Amino acid sequence: MQTRPFGKTGQEFPILSFGAQRIVDDHNCSEEQAVEILNHAIDSGIRYFDTAWIYSAGQSEQRVGLVARDRRKEMWIATKAWDRTRDGALKQLDESLNRLQTDHVNEWRIHNVKSMADLDSAFAPGGVIEAMVRAKEQGLVEHISISGHTDPRVQIEALRRFDFDSVLVAVSALDHFIYSFAEDFLPVANAKGTATIGMKVFAFGKLAQVYDRALRYTLALPVSTVIVGCSTMKELEDDLAVANSFKPMTGPERLEFFREILPLVSPANQPWKANDWGKPTGWNTPD
């Protein structure tokens, strides 16, 4: 599988990485199946594993930890803090480390910063940024990160305020058409040497029927790696097959793909860019 440099960290990862949000009961994935999928991912060359404190009340982290306790040196683990306060985030980190059965994570991310007001709260006195810096000083965290699904201008401003090691952003083919991280954010991050991780590849399943082209589209972007979630071994095998034989689409192929999926571009199909994730009736209105 092709590998790419991971920003200025000195690391290099395969283009396909693992999103652990779906290896949980909520997605009909048992603990036994989750462990089998994770081990197979590592055996197949995947090194980068993304999870979060909030995923299924910690079950995602707990299942990653079942494998990490025996194969930690083979895994680069990124998890996320939901709380925007220093003390709250540090408490979440302690819980994450316990679930992951490790004494440190390779990356700690501020989860889903979607507006300028949200970013301001992270940087306020006593905010989560202070937790990130403290945790790194204590050796609990190696690299500091941030993620965003909604408005690329927020993550551009985040890079202006702080030298984040990496940024996780939504770059599905549907995201190409509205508040595009691919067009607006990636050039800024790459110019700074910031590692970039692509997510939302299949747009919550809206692109599942064209998964191979959806994945090829995102892999062709100038990102460091792409995380893809799965809840079955077949899904993992399908993703690996695309990544192992990856070739970017030609211009005509990409144009035809865009024509095919353009009718799917809507707030209902992209709630992460909508005015209300729970009741998406219109597009997000930026600050």
KOLDREN-905048 format. One record per residue (C-alpha): x, y, z; residue number from 1. Coordinates in nm, 3 decimals. Each point is the difference from the previous one (the first is absolute). Layout:
BEGIN
<r><u>X</u><v>Y</v><w>Z</w><lumdo>NUM</lumdo></r>
...
! end
This chain:
BEGIN
<r><u>0.000</u><v>0.000</v><w>0.000</w><lumdo>1</lumdo></r>
<r><u>0.120</u><v>0.350</v><w>-0.081</w><lumdo>2</lumdo></r>
<r><u>0.130</u><v>0.202</v><w>0.298</w><lumdo>3</lumdo></r>
<r><u>0.022</u><v>0.376</v><w>0.055</w><lumdo>4</lumdo></r>
<r><u>0.186</u><v>0.226</v><w>0.244</w><lumdo>5</lumdo></r>
<r><u>-0.203</u><v>0.105</v><w>0.303</w><lumdo>6</lumdo></r>
<r><u>0.070</u><v>0.371</v><w>0.013</w><lumdo>7</lumdo></r>
<r><u>0.308</u><v>0.101</v><w>0.196</w><lumdo>8</lumdo></r>
<r><u>-0.021</u><v>-0.288</v><w>0.247</w><lumdo>9</lumdo></r>
<r><u>0.261</u><v>-0.212</v><w>-0.177</w><lumdo>10</lumdo></r>
<r><u>-0.257</u><v>-0.280</v><w>-0.032</w><lumdo>11</lumdo></r>
<r><u>-0.133</u><v>-0.156</v><w>-0.319</w><lumdo>12</lumdo></r>
<r><u>-0.327</u><v>-0.192</v><w>-0.029</w><lumdo>13</lumdo></r>
<r><u>-0.183</u><v>-0.208</v><w>-0.258</w><lumdo>14</lumdo></r>
<r><u>-0.267</u><v>0.197</v><w>-0.184</w><lumdo>15</lumdo></r>
<r><u>-0.275</u><v>-0.209</v><w>0.164</w><lumdo>16</lumdo></r>
<r><u>-0.049</u><v>0.033</v><w>0.374</w><lumdo>17</lumdo></r>
<r><u>-0.260</u><v>-0.131</v><w>0.244</w><lumdo>18</lumdo></r>
<r><u>-0.294</u><v>0.190</v><w>0.144</w><lumdo>19</lumdo></r>
<r><u>-0.122</u><v>-0.186</v><w>0.309</w><lumdo>20</lumdo></r>
<r><u>-0.339</u><v>0.165</v><w>0.050</w><lumdo>21</lumdo></r>
<r><u>-0.194</u><v>-0.294</v><w>-0.142</w><lumdo>22</lumdo></r>
<r><u>0.162</u><v>-0.301</v><w>0.172</w><lumdo>23</lumdo></r>
<r><u>-0.267</u><v>0.021</v><w>0.269</w><lumdo>24</lumdo></r>
<r><u>-0.332</u><v>-0.158</v><w>0.098</w><lumdo>25</lumdo></r>
<r><u>-0.188</u><v>0.300</v><w>-0.142</w><lumdo>26</lumdo></r>
<r><u>0.117</u><v>-0.114</v><w>-0.346</w><lumdo>27</lumdo></r>
<r><u>-0.068</u><v>-0.369</v><w>0.064</w><lumdo>28</lumdo></r>
<r><u>0.369</u><v>-0.078</v><w>0.047</w><lumdo>29</lumdo></r>
<r><u>0.073</u><v>-0.228</v><w>0.294</w><lumdo>30</lumdo></r>
<r><u>0.311</u><v>0.021</v><w>0.215</w><lumdo>31</lumdo></r>
<r><u>0.135</u><v>-0.320</v><w>-0.156</w><lumdo>32</lumdo></r>
<r><u>-0.057</u><v>0.136</v><w>-0.350</w><lumdo>33</lumdo></r>
<r><u>0.157</u><v>0.334</v><w>0.090</w><lumdo>34</lumdo></r>
<r><u>0.318</u><v>-0.164</v><w>0.128</w><lumdo>35</lumdo></r>
<r><u>0.020</u><v>-0.218</v><w>-0.312</w><lumdo>36</lumdo></r>
<r><u>-0.046</u><v>0.302</v><w>-0.229</w><lumdo>37</lumdo></r>
<r><u>0.261</u><v>0.207</v><w>0.183</w><lumdo>38</lumdo></r>
<r><u>0.256</u><v>-0.280</v><w>-0.006</w><lumdo>39</lumdo></r>
<r><u>-0.061</u><v>-0.059</v><w>-0.370</w><lumdo>40</lumdo></r>
<r><u>0.045</u><v>0.373</v><w>-0.068</w><lumdo>41</lumdo></r>
<r><u>0.341</u><v>-0.008</v><w>0.168</w><lumdo>42</lumdo></r>
<r><u>0.097</u><v>-0.324</v><w>-0.177</w><lumdo>43</lumdo></r>
<r><u>-0.094</u><v>0.170</v><w>-0.330</w><lumdo>44</lumdo></r>
<r><u>0.234</u><v>0.293</v><w>0.060</w><lumdo>45</lumdo></r>
<r><u>-0.228</u><v>0.261</v><w>0.156</w><lumdo>46</lumdo></r>
<r><u>0.174</u><v>0.191</v><w>0.279</w><lumdo>47</lumdo></r>
<r><u>-0.216</u><v>0.304</v><w>0.072</w><lumdo>48</lumdo></r>
<r><u>-0.308</u><v>-0.045</v><w>0.222</w><lumdo>49</lumdo></r>
<r><u>-0.245</u><v>0.279</v><w>0.079</w><lumdo>50</lumdo></r>
<r><u>-0.254</u><v>-0.012</v><w>0.282</w><lumdo>51</lumdo></r>
<r><u>-0.161</u><v>0.243</v><w>0.247</w><lumdo>52</lumdo></r>
<r><u>-0.101</u><v>0.031</v><w>0.362</w><lumdo>53</lumdo></r>
<r><u>-0.364</u><v>0.053</v><w>-0.100</w><lumdo>54</lumdo></r>
<r><u>-0.044</u><v>-0.290</v><w>-0.243</w><lumdo>55</lumdo></r>
<r><u>-0.270</u><v>-0.233</v><w>0.135</w><lumdo>56</lumdo></r>
<r><u>0.067</u><v>0.109</v><w>0.359</w><lumdo>57</lumdo></r>
<r><u>0.360</u><v>-0.117</v><w>-0.021</w><lumdo>58</lumdo></r>
<r><u>-0.060</u><v>-0.340</v><w>-0.156</w><lumdo>59</lumdo></r>
<r><u>0.204</u><v>0.087</v><w>-0.309</w><lumdo>60</lumdo></r>
<r><u>0.305</u><v>0.088</v><w>0.211</w><lumdo>61</lumdo></r>
<r><u>-0.050</u><v>-0.306</v><w>0.216</w><lumdo>62</lumdo></r>
<r><u>0.005</u><v>-0.230</v><w>-0.301</w><lumdo>63</lumdo></r>
<r><u>0.306</u><v>0.166</v><w>-0.150</w><lumdo>64</lumdo></r>
<r><u>0.162</u><v>-0.052</v><w>0.341</w><lumdo>65</lumdo></r>
<r><u>-0.065</u><v>-0.374</v><w>-0.011</w><lumdo>66</lumdo></r>
<r><u>0.239</u><v>-0.017</v><w>-0.295</w><lumdo>67</lumdo></r>
<r><u>0.233</u><v>0.279</v><w>0.108</w><lumdo>68</lumdo></r>
<r><u>0.091</u><v>-0.178</v><w>0.324</w><lumdo>69</lumdo></r>
<r><u>0.181</u><v>-0.264</v><w>-0.207</w><lumdo>70</lumdo></r>
<r><u>0.091</u><v>0.192</v><w>-0.320</w><lumdo>71</lumdo></r>
<r><u>0.052</u><v>0.358</v><w>0.118</w><lumdo>72</lumdo></r>
<r><u>0.336</u><v>0.043</v><w>-0.179</w><lumdo>73</lumdo></r>
<r><u>-0.169</u><v>-0.078</v><w>-0.333</w><lumdo>74</lumdo></r>
<r><u>-0.272</u><v>0.262</v><w>0.049</w><lumdo>75</lumdo></r>
<r><u>-0.008</u><v>0.377</v><w>-0.027</w><lumdo>76</lumdo></r>
<r><u>-0.303</u><v>0.092</v><w>0.212</w><lumdo>77</lumdo></r>
<r><u>-0.188</u><v>0.328</v><w>-0.027</w><lumdo>78</lumdo></r>
<r><u>-0.289</u><v>0.082</v><w>0.230</w><lumdo>79</lumdo></r>
<r><u>-0.203</u><v>0.313</v><w>0.064</w><lumdo>80</lumdo></r>
<r><u>-0.117</u><v>0.229</v><w>0.279</w><lumdo>81</lumdo></r>
<r><u>-0.359</u><v>0.120</v><w>-0.012</w><lumdo>82</lumdo></r>
<r><u>0.015</u><v>0.233</v><w>0.300</w><lumdo>83</lumdo></r>
<r><u>0.115</u><v>0.357</v><w>-0.074</w><lumdo>84</lumdo></r>
<r><u>0.138</u><v>0.067</v><w>0.348</w><lumdo>85</lumdo></r>
<r><u>0.349</u><v>-0.086</v><w>0.128</w><lumdo>86</lumdo></r>
<r><u>-0.115</u><v>-0.199</v><w>0.301</w><lumdo>87</lumdo></r>
<r><u>-0.283</u><v>-0.178</v><w>-0.181</w><lumdo>88</lumdo></r>
<r><u>0.224</u><v>-0.097</v><w>-0.292</w><lumdo>89</lumdo></r>
<r><u>0.274</u><v>-0.133</v><w>0.231</w><lumdo>90</lumdo></r>
<r><u>-0.258</u><v>-0.216</v><w>0.175</w><lumdo>91</lumdo></r>
<r><u>-0.109</u><v>-0.136</v><w>-0.337</w><lumdo>92</lumdo></r>
<r><u>0.360</u><v>-0.074</v><w>-0.094</w><lumdo>93</lumdo></r>
<r><u>0.048</u><v>-0.201</v><w>0.318</w><lumdo>94</lumdo></r>
<r><u>-0.309</u><v>-0.204</v><w>-0.085</w><lumdo>95</lumdo></r>
<r><u>0.121</u><v>-0.045</v><w>-0.359</w><lumdo>96</lumdo></r>
<r><u>0.340</u><v>-0.128</v><w>0.109</w><lumdo>97</lumdo></r>
<r><u>-0.163</u><v>-0.251</v><w>0.235</w><lumdo>98</lumdo></r>
<r><u>-0.230</u><v>-0.130</v><w>-0.272</w><lumdo>99</lumdo></r>
<r><u>0.280</u><v>-0.015</v><w>-0.256</w><lumdo>100</lumdo></r>
<r><u>0.226</u><v>-0.185</v><w>0.247</w><lumdo>101</lumdo></r>
<r><u>0.295</u><v>0.227</v><w>-0.074</w><lumdo>102</lumdo></r>
<r><u>0.201</u><v>0.265</v><w>0.182</w><lumdo>103</lumdo></r>
<r><u>-0.009</u><v>0.244</v><w>-0.292</w><lumdo>104</lumdo></r>
<r><u>-0.170</u><v>0.075</v><w>-0.330</w><lumdo>105</lumdo></r>
<r><u>0.185</u><v>0.101</v><w>-0.313</w><lumdo>106</lumdo></r>
<r><u>-0.253</u><v>0.273</v><w>-0.078</w><lumdo>107</lumdo></r>
<r><u>-0.259</u><v>0.178</v><w>0.210</w><lumdo>108</lumdo></r>
<r><u>-0.263</u><v>0.197</v><w>-0.194</w><lumdo>109</lumdo></r>
<r><u>-0.249</u><v>0.270</v><w>0.081</w><lumdo>110</lumdo></r>
<r><u>-0.317</u><v>-0.161</v><w>-0.130</w><lumdo>111</lumdo></r>
<r><u>-0.219</u><v>0.166</v><w>-0.266</w><lumdo>112</lumdo></r>
<r><u>0.073</u><v>0.372</v><w>0.032</w><lumdo>113</lumdo></r>
<r><u>-0.276</u><v>0.136</v><w>-0.221</w><lumdo>114</lumdo></r>
<r><u>-0.015</u><v>0.376</v><w>0.053</w><lumdo>115</lumdo></r>
<r><u>0.215</u><v>0.298</v><w>0.090</w><lumdo>116</lumdo></r>
<r><u>-0.181</u><v>0.023</v><w>0.334</w><lumdo>117</lumdo></r>
<r><u>0.084</u><v>-0.365</v><w>0.067</w><lumdo>118</lumdo></r>
<r><u>0.364</u><v>0.069</v><w>-0.090</w><lumdo>119</lumdo></r>
<r><u>0.005</u><v>0.301</v><w>0.232</w><lumdo>120</lumdo></r>
<r><u>-0.119</u><v>-0.220</v><w>0.288</w><lumdo>121</lumdo></r>
<r><u>0.283</u><v>-0.245</v><w>-0.064</w><lumdo>122</lumdo></r>
<r><u>0.255</u><v>0.283</v><w>0.022</w><lumdo>123</lumdo></r>
<r><u>-0.160</u><v>0.182</v><w>0.294</w><lumdo>124</lumdo></r>
<r><u>0.180</u><v>0.007</v><w>0.338</w><lumdo>125</lumdo></r>
<r><u>-0.052</u><v>-0.341</v><w>0.155</w><lumdo>126</lumdo></r>
<r><u>-0.091</u><v>-0.144</v><w>-0.340</w><lumdo>127</lumdo></r>
<r><u>0.081</u><v>-0.332</v><w>-0.162</w><lumdo>128</lumdo></r>
<r><u>0.315</u><v>0.133</v><w>-0.170</w><lumdo>129</lumdo></r>
<r><u>0.156</u><v>0.035</v><w>0.344</w><lumdo>130</lumdo></r>
<r><u>-0.083</u><v>-0.367</v><w>0.064</w><lumdo>131</lumdo></r>
<r><u>0.162</u><v>-0.102</v><w>-0.328</w><lumdo>132</lumdo></r>
<r><u>0.323</u><v>0.186</v><w>0.075</w><lumdo>133</lumdo></r>
<r><u>0.016</u><v>-0.131</v><w>0.358</w><lumdo>134</lumdo></r>
<r><u>-0.062</u><v>-0.359</v><w>-0.110</w><lumdo>135</lumdo></r>
<r><u>0.277</u><v>0.025</v><w>-0.257</w><lumdo>136</lumdo></r>
<r><u>0.241</u><v>0.140</v><w>0.259</w><lumdo>137</lumdo></r>
<r><u>-0.087</u><v>-0.295</v><w>0.227</w><lumdo>138</lumdo></r>
<r><u>0.064</u><v>-0.256</v><w>-0.274</w><lumdo>139</lumdo></r>
<r><u>-0.362</u><v>-0.115</v><w>-0.013</w><lumdo>140</lumdo></r>
<r><u>-0.037</u><v>0.131</v><w>-0.355</w><lumdo>141</lumdo></r>
<r><u>0.257</u><v>0.014</v><w>-0.280</w><lumdo>142</lumdo></r>
<r><u>-0.180</u><v>0.224</v><w>-0.250</w><lumdo>143</lumdo></r>
<r><u>-0.279</u><v>0.257</v><w>0.020</w><lumdo>144</lumdo></r>
<r><u>-0.281</u><v>0.002</v><w>-0.255</w><lumdo>145</lumdo></r>
<r><u>-0.339</u><v>0.145</v><w>-0.084</w><lumdo>146</lumdo></r>
<r><u>-0.291</u><v>-0.119</v><w>-0.214</w><lumdo>147</lumdo></r>
<r><u>-0.274</u><v>0.169</v><w>-0.196</w><lumdo>148</lumdo></r>
<r><u>-0.296</u><v>-0.110</v><w>-0.207</w><lumdo>149</lumdo></r>
<r><u>-0.180</u><v>0.324</v><w>-0.077</w><lumdo>150</lumdo></r>
<r><u>0.184</u><v>0.317</v><w>-0.103</w><lumdo>151</lumdo></r>
<r><u>0.357</u><v>-0.005</v><w>-0.134</w><lumdo>152</lumdo></r>
<r><u>0.051</u><v>0.362</v><w>0.105</w><lumdo>153</lumdo></r>
<r><u>-0.013</u><v>-0.109</v><w>0.365</w><lumdo>154</lumdo></r>
<r><u>0.287</u><v>-0.246</v><w>-0.044</w><lumdo>155</lumdo></r>
<r><u>0.196</u><v>0.256</v><w>-0.203</w><lumdo>156</lumdo></r>
<r><u>-0.034</u><v>0.242</v><w>0.290</w><lumdo>157</lumdo></r>
<r><u>0.099</u><v>-0.279</v><w>0.242</w><lumdo>158</lumdo></r>
<r><u>0.328</u><v>-0.045</v><w>-0.189</w><lumdo>159</lumdo></r>
<r><u>0.060</u><v>0.374</v><w>0.024</w><lumdo>160</lumdo></r>
<r><u>-0.037</u><v>-0.011</v><w>0.379</w><lumdo>161</lumdo></r>
<r><u>0.191</u><v>-0.318</v><w>0.080</w><lumdo>162</lumdo></r>
<r><u>0.254</u><v>-0.231</v><w>-0.163</w><lumdo>163</lumdo></r>
<r><u>-0.214</u><v>-0.314</v><w>-0.008</w><lumdo>164</lumdo></r>
<r><u>0.184</u><v>-0.313</v><w>-0.109</w><lumdo>165</lumdo></r>
<r><u>-0.299</u><v>-0.133</v><w>-0.192</w><lumdo>166</lumdo></r>
<r><u>-0.357</u><v>0.078</v><w>-0.100</w><lumdo>167</lumdo></r>
<r><u>-0.281</u><v>-0.246</v><w>-0.072</w><lumdo>168</lumdo></r>
<r><u>-0.252</u><v>0.134</v><w>-0.255</w><lumdo>169</lumdo></r>
<r><u>-0.304</u><v>-0.108</v><w>-0.202</w><lumdo>170</lumdo></r>
<r><u>0.098</u><v>-0.059</v><w>-0.362</w><lumdo>171</lumdo></r>
<r><u>-0.257</u><v>-0.235</v><w>-0.149</w><lumdo>172</lumdo></r>
<r><u>-0.092</u><v>0.052</v><w>-0.364</w><lumdo>173</lumdo></r>
<r><u>-0.323</u><v>0.164</v><w>0.120</w><lumdo>174</lumdo></r>
<r><u>0.205</u><v>0.245</v><w>0.207</w><lumdo>175</lumdo></r>
<r><u>0.164</u><v>0.117</v><w>-0.322</w><lumdo>176</lumdo></r>
<r><u>-0.309</u><v>0.206</v><w>-0.082</w><lumdo>177</lumdo></r>
<r><u>-0.067</u><v>0.193</v><w>0.323</w><lumdo>178</lumdo></r>
<r><u>0.242</u><v>0.157</v><w>0.252</w><lumdo>179</lumdo></r>
<r><u>0.280</u><v>-0.195</v><w>-0.165</w><lumdo>180</lumdo></r>
<r><u>0.291</u><v>-0.098</v><w>0.224</w><lumdo>181</lumdo></r>
<r><u>0.167</u><v>-0.149</v><w>-0.308</w><lumdo>182</lumdo></r>
<r><u>0.004</u><v>0.332</v><w>-0.184</w><lumdo>183</lumdo></r>
<r><u>0.027</u><v>0.251</v><w>0.286</w><lumdo>184</lumdo></r>
<r><u>0.180</u><v>-0.172</v><w>0.287</w><lumdo>185</lumdo></r>
<r><u>0.243</u><v>-0.258</v><w>-0.140</w><lumdo>186</lumdo></r>
<r><u>0.214</u><v>0.255</v><w>-0.188</w><lumdo>187</lumdo></r>
<r><u>0.045</u><v>0.201</v><w>0.322</w><lumdo>188</lumdo></r>
<r><u>0.084</u><v>-0.305</v><w>0.212</w><lumdo>189</lumdo></r>
<r><u>0.240</u><v>-0.143</v><w>-0.256</w><lumdo>190</lumdo></r>
<r><u>0.180</u><v>0.334</v><w>-0.035</w><lumdo>191</lumdo></r>
<r><u>0.060</u><v>-0.007</v><w>0.378</w><lumdo>192</lumdo></r>
<r><u>0.113</u><v>-0.363</v><w>-0.002</w><lumdo>193</lumdo></r>
<r><u>-0.294</u><v>-0.106</v><w>0.218</w><lumdo>194</lumdo></r>
<r><u>-0.107</u><v>-0.363</v><w>-0.026</w><lumdo>195</lumdo></r>
<r><u>-0.352</u><v>-0.045</v><w>-0.136</w><lumdo>196</lumdo></r>
<r><u>-0.236</u><v>-0.292</v><w>0.052</w><lumdo>197</lumdo></r>
<r><u>-0.306</u><v>-0.045</v><w>-0.220</w><lumdo>198</lumdo></r>
<r><u>-0.332</u><v>-0.124</v><w>0.137</w><lumdo>199</lumdo></r>
<r><u>-0.370</u><v>-0.039</v><w>-0.089</w><lumdo>200</lumdo></r>
<r><u>0.107</u><v>-0.192</v><w>-0.313</w><lumdo>201</lumdo></r>
<r><u>-0.332</u><v>-0.178</v><w>-0.046</w><lumdo>202</lumdo></r>
<r><u>-0.215</u><v>0.285</v><w>0.137</w><lumdo>203</lumdo></r>
<r><u>-0.174</u><v>-0.208</v><w>0.265</w><lumdo>204</lumdo></r>
<r><u>-0.076</u><v>-0.267</v><w>-0.257</w><lumdo>205</lumdo></r>
<r><u>-0.147</u><v>0.231</v><w>-0.264</w><lumdo>206</lumdo></r>
<r><u>0.287</u><v>-0.099</v><w>-0.231</w><lumdo>207</lumdo></r>
<r><u>0.005</u><v>-0.367</v><w>0.100</w><lumdo>208</lumdo></r>
<r><u>-0.124</u><v>-0.114</v><w>-0.340</w><lumdo>209</lumdo></r>
<r><u>0.296</u><v>0.172</v><w>-0.166</w><lumdo>210</lumdo></r>
<r><u>0.248</u><v>-0.066</v><w>0.281</w><lumdo>211</lumdo></r>
<r><u>0.290</u><v>-0.082</v><w>-0.231</w><lumdo>212</lumdo></r>
<r><u>-0.019</u><v>0.329</v><w>-0.189</w><lumdo>213</lumdo></r>
<r><u>-0.079</u><v>0.193</v><w>0.319</w><lumdo>214</lumdo></r>
<r><u>0.315</u><v>-0.136</v><w>0.160</w><lumdo>215</lumdo></r>
<r><u>0.209</u><v>0.058</v><w>-0.312</w><lumdo>216</lumdo></r>
<r><u>-0.117</u><v>0.362</v><w>-0.009</w><lumdo>217</lumdo></r>
<r><u>0.111</u><v>0.067</v><w>0.358</w><lumdo>218</lumdo></r>
<r><u>0.326</u><v>-0.196</v><w>-0.028</w><lumdo>219</lumdo></r>
<r><u>0.093</u><v>0.216</v><w>-0.298</w><lumdo>220</lumdo></r>
<r><u>-0.018</u><v>0.318</v><w>0.206</w><lumdo>221</lumdo></r>
<r><u>0.322</u><v>0.148</v><w>0.147</w><lumdo>222</lumdo></r>
<r><u>-0.065</u><v>-0.148</v><w>0.346</w><lumdo>223</lumdo></r>
<r><u>0.246</u><v>-0.191</v><w>0.217</w><lumdo>224</lumdo></r>
<r><u>-0.236</u><v>-0.293</v><w>0.057</w><lumdo>225</lumdo></r>
<r><u>-0.371</u><v>-0.086</v><w>-0.006</w><lumdo>226</lumdo></r>
<r><u>-0.195</u><v>-0.163</v><w>0.282</w><lumdo>227</lumdo></r>
<r><u>-0.285</u><v>-0.229</v><w>-0.098</w><lumdo>228</lumdo></r>
<r><u>-0.241</u><v>-0.157</v><w>0.244</w><lumdo>229</lumdo></r>
<r><u>-0.124</u><v>-0.356</v><w>-0.026</w><lumdo>230</lumdo></r>
<r><u>-0.208</u><v>-0.239</v><w>0.209</w><lumdo>231</lumdo></r>
<r><u>0.057</u><v>-0.321</v><w>-0.197</w><lumdo>232</lumdo></r>
<r><u>0.301</u><v>-0.186</v><w>-0.135</w><lumdo>233</lumdo></r>
<r><u>-0.139</u><v>0.025</v><w>-0.354</w><lumdo>234</lumdo></r>
<r><u>-0.008</u><v>0.380</v><w>0.020</w><lumdo>235</lumdo></r>
<r><u>0.361</u><v>0.003</v><w>0.112</w><lumdo>236</lumdo></r>
<r><u>0.101</u><v>-0.237</v><w>-0.278</w><lumdo>237</lumdo></r>
<r><u>-0.182</u><v>0.213</v><w>-0.259</w><lumdo>238</lumdo></r>
<r><u>0.179</u><v>0.314</v><w>0.122</w><lumdo>239</lumdo></r>
<r><u>0.337</u><v>-0.176</v><w>-0.001</w><lumdo>240</lumdo></r>
<r><u>-0.055</u><v>-0.120</v><w>-0.356</w><lumdo>241</lumdo></r>
<r><u>-0.059</u><v>0.356</v><w>-0.121</w><lumdo>242</lumdo></r>
<r><u>0.297</u><v>0.140</v><w>0.193</w><lumdo>243</lumdo></r>
<r><u>0.240</u><v>-0.276</v><w>-0.103</w><lumdo>244</lumdo></r>
<r><u>-0.076</u><v>0.053</v><w>-0.369</w><lumdo>245</lumdo></r>
<r><u>-0.059</u><v>0.376</v><w>0.024</w><lumdo>246</lumdo></r>
<r><u>0.006</u><v>0.205</v><w>-0.315</w><lumdo>247</lumdo></r>
<r><u>-0.152</u><v>0.349</v><w>-0.017</w><lumdo>248</lumdo></r>
<r><u>-0.301</u><v>0.039</v><w>-0.226</w><lumdo>249</lumdo></r>
<r><u>0.061</u><v>0.158</v><w>-0.337</w><lumdo>250</lumdo></r>
<r><u>-0.153</u><v>0.338</v><w>-0.073</w><lumdo>251</lumdo></r>
<r><u>-0.297</u><v>-0.145</v><w>-0.192</w><lumdo>252</lumdo></r>
<r><u>-0.056</u><v>-0.266</v><w>0.271</w><lumdo>253</lumdo></r>
<r><u>-0.008</u><v>0.266</v><w>0.270</w><lumdo>254</lumdo></r>
<r><u>-0.237</u><v>0.220</v><w>-0.200</w><lumdo>255</lumdo></r>
<r><u>-0.240</u><v>-0.290</v><w>-0.052</w><lumdo>256</lumdo></r>
<r><u>0.023</u><v>-0.085</v><w>0.372</w><lumdo>257</lumdo></r>
<r><u>-0.083</u><v>0.358</v><w>0.097</w><lumdo>258</lumdo></r>
<r><u>-0.299</u><v>0.005</v><w>-0.235</w><lumdo>259</lumdo></r>
<r><u>-0.126</u><v>-0.323</v><w>0.155</w><lumdo>260</lumdo></r>
<r><u>0.025</u><v>0.110</v><w>0.363</w><lumdo>261</lumdo></r>
<r><u>-0.091</u><v>0.369</v><w>-0.029</w><lumdo>262</lumdo></r>
<r><u>-0.371</u><v>-0.066</v><w>0.074</w><lumdo>263</lumdo></r>
<r><u>0.108</u><v>-0.141</v><w>0.339</w><lumdo>264</lumdo></r>
<r><u>0.146</u><v>0.333</v><w>0.112</w><lumdo>265</lumdo></r>
<r><u>-0.248</u><v>0.121</v><w>0.263</w><lumdo>266</lumdo></r>
<r><u>-0.010</u><v>0.094</v><w>0.370</w><lumdo>267</lumdo></r>
<r><u>-0.190</u><v>-0.321</v><w>0.073</w><lumdo>268</lumdo></r>
<r><u>0.281</u><v>-0.210</v><w>-0.149</w><lumdo>269</lumdo></r>
<r><u>0.276</u><v>0.212</v><w>0.154</w><lumdo>270</lumdo></r>
<r><u>-0.124</u><v>0.087</v><w>0.348</w><lumdo>271</lumdo></r>
<r><u>0.353</u><v>0.091</v><w>0.109</w><lumdo>272</lumdo></r>
<r><u>-0.028</u><v>0.307</v><w>-0.225</w><lumdo>273</lumdo></r>
<r><u>-0.363</u><v>0.076</v><w>0.080</w><lumdo>274</lumdo></r>
<r><u>-0.157</u><v>0.259</v><w>0.228</w><lumdo>275</lumdo></r>
<r><u>-0.102</u><v>-0.274</v><w>0.245</w><lumdo>276</lumdo></r>
<r><u>0.164</u><v>-0.344</v><w>-0.001</w><lumdo>277</lumdo></r>
<r><u>-0.311</u><v>-0.160</v><w>0.152</w><lumdo>278</lumdo></r>
<r><u>-0.251</u><v>0.180</v><w>-0.225</w><lumdo>279</lumdo></r>
<r><u>0.188</u><v>0.110</v><w>-0.311</w><lumdo>280</lumdo></r>
<r><u>-0.234</u><v>0.237</v><w>-0.184</w><lumdo>281</lumdo></r>
<r><u>0.258</u><v>0.234</v><w>-0.153</w><lumdo>282</lumdo></r>
<r><u>0.371</u><v>0.060</v><w>-0.036</w><lumdo>283</lumdo></r>
<r><u>0.208</u><v>0.125</v><w>0.290</w><lumdo>284</lumdo></r>
<r><u>0.021</u><v>0.378</v><w>0.028</w><lumdo>285</lumdo></r>
<r><u>0.361</u><v>0.093</v><w>0.079</w><lumdo>286</lumdo></r>
<r><u>0.080</u><v>0.238</v><w>0.287</w><lumdo>287</lumdo></r>
! end
